[in-house]
Amino acid sequence: MKQVQSKPKPKRKKITFSIEAAVAKEVILMGDFNHWKPNQHKMKKDKHGSWIKSLILPPGKYEYKFLIDGEWKEDPQNPQMCSNCFGTVNSVVTLPA
């Protein structure tokens, strides 16, 4: 009987998302990494008014946006964007293998 060699799993990488929104009451990070579910990645506000969330993700290309007090906002710190099916744009981040 022949043994099947399994491929090693790609290493997951830590990525930190942040956005300045000092007057916001709630900021949620949403993207295809969490199936755009609003209850999975609520962000925390730091003392400077920035909202931060770190995730550990496998290598790949991810589309995302911030939901700030119910309003969609792309990442102003990230120039990589792509069109979405709603006629707006999503921010894009690529994690290399």
Buried (B, 14 or more C-beta within 10 A) or exposed (E): EEEEEEEEEEEEBEBEBBBEBEEBEBBBBBBEBBEBEEEBBEBEBEEEEBBBBEBEBEEBEBBBBBBBEEEBBBBEEEEEBEEEEEEEBBBBBEBEE
